[in-house]
Amino acid sequence: MPNSTRQLTAAAILNRDVVTVSPDSTLRDALALMTENHITGLPVMDHNSRCVGLITSSDILNYEQEHAEDSDANGSAQFFDPDAQQWVSVPISSFGLEGFGEVRVSEVMSSDLIWVDRDTPLKDVARRMLDERVHRVLVMDAKSNLYGIISAYDFVRVVAEQ
């Protein structure tokens, strides 16, 4: 990488236009936000504007798969789980999202957040994402103030712009 890229920090490439969701929102609401915005993960913000979790499309599909009624008659569909980097079989009934009206984001979200500080060098951000096997990392401070998010796409953008 050119020296300029080596000197970049998380603050230089983070996406500040972040779509978020409340812990009290339903999984149906979260999935609708993801679909409308063409994204696969949402930071979960509490009423004090603090980031308290992250919910991904994989979390929602895994939850639905775990709670779907077993029905061989309905068959299954293949879904690529980007977090696990593998194809998984999901019952077709899962895509109907039955019962999602009552399930809250707080019941499914991950509260073990993977984040970096704004001053973290890009090399360290990339290493963290690789070590944690994730496609996105939150950029925030120790008080859970969210400044943005960095996805694998942001790294592709930086390289392409060089």
C-alpha positions in Angstrom: 0.0 0.0 0.0 1.1 3.5 -0.6 2.3 5.4 2.4 -0.8 7.6 2.4 -3.0 4.5 3.0 -0.8 3.2 5.7 -1.2 6.4 7.6 -5.0 6.4 7.4 -7.1 5.8 10.5 -10.6 4.5 11.1 -11.9 8.0 11.1 -10.7 8.6 7.5 -12.9 5.8 6.0 -15.8 5.2 8.4 -19.3 5.6 7.1 -21.0 8.3 9.1 -24.4 7.8 7.5 -25.3 4.8 9.7 -28.8 3.3 9.8 -29.6 2.2 13.4 -32.4 0.5 15.2 -33.8 0.5 18.7 -33.6 -2.5 21.0 -37.4 -2.3 21.3 -37.9 -2.6 17.5 -39.1 -5.9 16.1 -37.0 -8.2 14.0 -39.5 -7.5 11.2 -38.6 -3.7 11.5 -34.9 -4.4 11.5 -35.1 -6.6 8.4 -37.2 -4.0 6.7 -34.5 -1.4 7.4 -31.8 -3.6 6.1 -33.7 -4.4 3.0 -34.6 -0.7 2.3 -31.0 0.4 2.8 -29.2 -2.5 1.1 -27.2 -3.3 4.3 -26.7 -6.5 6.4 -26.2 -5.0 9.8 -27.6 -2.4 12.1 -26.1 -0.9 15.3 -28.7 -1.0 18.1 -29.0 2.4 19.9 -30.6 2.9 23.3 -32.7 6.0 24.3 -29.5 7.7 25.4 -28.0 7.4 21.9 -25.5 4.8 23.1 -24.6 1.8 21.0 -25.8 -1.3 23.0 -25.7 -3.9 20.3 -25.5 -5.0 16.7 -28.0 -7.1 14.8 -27.2 -8.6 11.4 -29.3 -10.4 8.7 -27.5 -13.6 9.7 -28.6 -13.1 13.3 -32.2 -12.8 12.1 -32.1 -15.7 9.8 -30.4 -17.9 12.4 -33.0 -16.9 15.0 -35.8 -17.7 12.6 -34.2 -21.0 11.6 -33.8 -22.0 15.2 -37.5 -21.2 15.9 -39.1 -22.3 12.7 -41.4 -25.3 12.8 -39.8 -28.4 11.3 -41.6 -29.0 8.0 -40.0 -31.1 5.3 -42.9 -30.4 3.0 -41.9 -26.8 2.7 -38.3 -27.7 1.7 -35.3 -25.4 2.3 -33.3 -22.6 0.6 -29.6 -21.9 0.6 -28.4 -18.7 2.3 -24.8 -17.5 2.2 -23.9 -16.4 5.7 -21.2 -13.7 5.2 -20.2 -13.8 8.9 -19.5 -17.6 8.8 -18.3 -17.5 5.2 -20.4 -20.6 4.3 -23.7 -21.6 2.7 -26.4 -22.7 5.1 -29.7 -24.4 4.5 -32.6 -22.4 5.8 -36.2 -23.7 5.9 -38.3 -21.8 3.3 -40.9 -21.1 6.0 -38.2 -19.0 7.7 -38.5 -16.4 5.0 -42.1 -15.9 5.9 -41.0 -14.4 9.2 -43.9 -15.8 11.1 -44.1 -14.5 14.6 -41.5 -11.7 14.1 -44.1 -9.1 15.1 -43.5 -9.8 18.8 -39.7 -10.6 18.8 -37.6 -7.6 19.9 -34.2 -6.8 18.5 -32.9 -6.9 22.1 -33.7 -10.6 22.2 -31.5 -11.4 19.2 -28.8 -8.8 18.9 -25.2 -9.3 19.9 -24.2 -7.1 22.8 -20.6 -8.3 22.7 -19.5 -5.5 20.3 -16.5 -5.5 18.1 -15.3 -1.9 17.8 -12.3 0.3 17.3 -11.5 3.9 18.2 -11.4 6.6 15.6 -7.6 6.8 15.8 -7.0 3.1 15.1 -4.8 2.7 12.1 -6.5 0.9 9.1 -4.0 -2.0 9.3 -5.2 -2.6 12.9 -8.9 -2.3 11.9 -8.3 -4.9 9.1 -6.5 -7.2 11.5 -9.3 -6.9 14.1 -11.9 -7.7 11.4 -9.9 -10.7 10.3 -9.2 -12.0 13.8 -12.9 -11.6 14.7 -14.1 -13.0 11.4 -16.5 -10.1 10.8 -17.4 -8.0 7.8 -18.0 -4.8 9.8 -16.6 -3.1 12.8 -18.2 -0.2 14.8 -16.2 2.9 15.3 -16.9 4.3 18.8 -15.5 5.2 22.1 -15.4 3.5 25.5 -18.6 5.3 26.4 -20.4 3.7 23.5 -20.7 6.9 21.5 -21.0 5.6 17.9 -19.1 7.6 15.3 -19.7 5.3 12.3 -19.1 1.9 10.9 -16.5 0.4 8.7 -17.4 -2.5 6.4 -15.3 -4.7 4.2 -16.7 -2.7 1.3 -15.0 0.5 2.8 -11.6 -1.2 2.5 -12.4 -2.2 -1.2 -13.3 1.5 -1.8 -10.1 2.8 -0.3 -8.0 0.4 -2.4 -9.9 1.2 -5.6 -9.4 5.0 -5.0 -5.7 4.6 -4.7 
